[in-house]
């Protein structure tokens, strides 16, 4: 069994366990009479800025960005199960050079496509909610073609990634939410990529 296969197996086992545990929390949801009970599902999209704290080179913070599409269900008051798709760019790895030689140039940015399953727990107030969200996903990393003066330093790979962060949900109306999220990621890549995503999104409840 290869390392990648073992990683996928662990992630699938974690996802199955997570779904089984949260499945039991869904039973009380039918008895709710608040907005969660009336409109437990939400679908939305948004954008974010990205900084890669794992990159050894000194780069400008939040120099790249991306977007996400998500679907979630509030299983009971304050407990959210969310599935999301994300597409964003990471700075390329630092280009190394032999001793006493100057690197030939920067490396091209890396495109990331990923899907994740996350669980959130938020404290509820009248018009807003705030709390923690964490999960696991699968991410495909593909470096862009080198441009003038750039040197390839990353490889295409599909990896497991973990994420955790802070989520705030503002109630705009009965069905519309505005969300702000700051999330850190740990991608199990050959290069050191530890992106932080800071963004906002709109969600429609139904």
N, C-alpha and C positions, 0 to 999 in steps of 0.2 A: 504494500500500500504506500503510495507516494505521500509526500508532506502535504501537497495541496488537497489530496483526497481525504486525509485525516482532518484537515482544517474544515472542509465542507461537512464531514460527518459530525464533528463536534458542534458546528453551527446548526445543523439540522436537528440534532438531539436537543440543543438548547431551545430552539424555536418550538419544537413539539412539546417540551416540558412547560414552556411559557404559555402556550395555547391551552394546555390541559389545566394549568393552575387558574388561568383567567376565565376559562369556561365556566367554572363554578361560581364566579362572581356575577355572571350574567343573569342568574335567576331572580335576584331582587329587583332588577331594573324595571320589570313590567309593572311593579307596584308603585312606581314613582309618579307623582302628579306635577312635578316642576318641568322646566324646559328640557332637561335631560330626558325625562320620560316621554315627552311629546316629540322631540326631535333629537334622537340619540346619535344619528349619523351626521357626518360632516365631510364635505369634499372641498378642496381648495388648492391654491397655487400661490407661489411667491418667489422672491429673489433674495440673494444674500451676497455678502462680500466674504472673501476667503483669505486667510493668512496661514502659512505653513510653518509652525514652530519647530518642526523636525528638520528643516533644511539648514545645513550648517552655514551656508552663505548668508551674508548680511543683505537682506532684501527689504524693500519698502513693505510695511505691514498692510494687509488687506489689498494687495496689488492685483488680485484676480477675483472672479465672481462666478455665479451660476444661478440655477433655478431649481425648484422642486415642485412636484405634484403629490398630493397626499390624500388619503382617505382614512378616516378614523371613526370609531364607535366608542361612546361613553358607556362602559359596561354597568357602572353604577356611579353614584355621585362622587366625582373626583377621580375616577379610575378610567384612563383612556388607553385603548389599544389602537395603534396607528401603523399603517403601511404607507411607505413613501418611495418615490423615485426621485433621484437627484442627478443633476448633470452640472459639473463645474470643472474649473481648471486649477491646476497646482503649478507652482514654479518648478522648473526642471532642477534636477540635482546639480550640485556644484561640479564643475569640470575640474578634474585633477590633472596634474602635469608632472613630468619627471622632475627630480630635484634641480634647482637652479634654473628652471625654465618657466616661462610665463604661459598660463593656460591659453589655448587657442581662442577661446570665446565662451559665451554662455551656452547652456543647453536649452533646447526647445521646451515649451510648457507641456504639461501632461494633462490630457483630457480624462475625466473620470465619469463613468456612468455607473450608478449603483441603485440597488433596491434594499430597503431595510424594514424590519419589523420592530417596533418600539412600544414600550409601555410607559405611561405617564401617570403621575399622581399629583393633583393640583388642589390647593385650598380654594374654596369657593366663597366669593363675596357677591354683593348684589349685582354689580355690573362688570366684574372682572374675576379672573382665576389666575393663579400663579403656582408653579411647583417644579418638579423635576421630571425629566424624561430620559430614558436610556433604552438601548437595544442593540441588535446585531444585524449585519447585512452582508451582501456580496457586492464587490466593486470591481469593475473592469478599468484598468489603467492603460491608456494608449498615448505614448509621446507623439507630439506633432512632428511633421517633417522638418528637418533643420533648415533654418533660414540663413541668410548671408552672415558669415562669421560665427555661426552656431555649431556646436559639436554634440553628437548624440551621447547621452549619459544615462538614459533610462531605457527599460525594456517593457514591452507589452506583457501584462500579466493580469490574472483574475485572482482576487484575494478576499479573505474574510476581514471585516472591519467592525469595530465596536464603537459605540457613540454614547455620550451622556451630556446633558446640558440643562439649561433653565428655560422654561416656557411660560409666557404670560399671554392670556387670552382676554381681550377686551370685547364686551358685548356691545355691538353697534345697534342691533335691532333683534327682534325675535328670532330671525333666521341667519343673520350675518354676524361674523366675528372678525376681528382684526387681531393677528397674532405676531408676537415678537419672540424670537428664539436665539439663544447663543448656545452652540453645541460644539464640543470637542470630539475629534475622531482619532482612533488609533487603527491605522491600516497595516495589516501584516504583510508589508512589502519588502522586497530586497533593499530598496532605498529607504531612507528614514523620512516618512511622511506622517505628520501629526497635525492635520489641518484643524483650524477653528473656523466655524461658519457663524456669521452674525447677520440675521436678516429678518424680513417681515413677510407676512402673507395674509390673504383674505380667504375666509372659509364660509361656505353656505351649509346651513343645517337643514336636515330633512328627516 
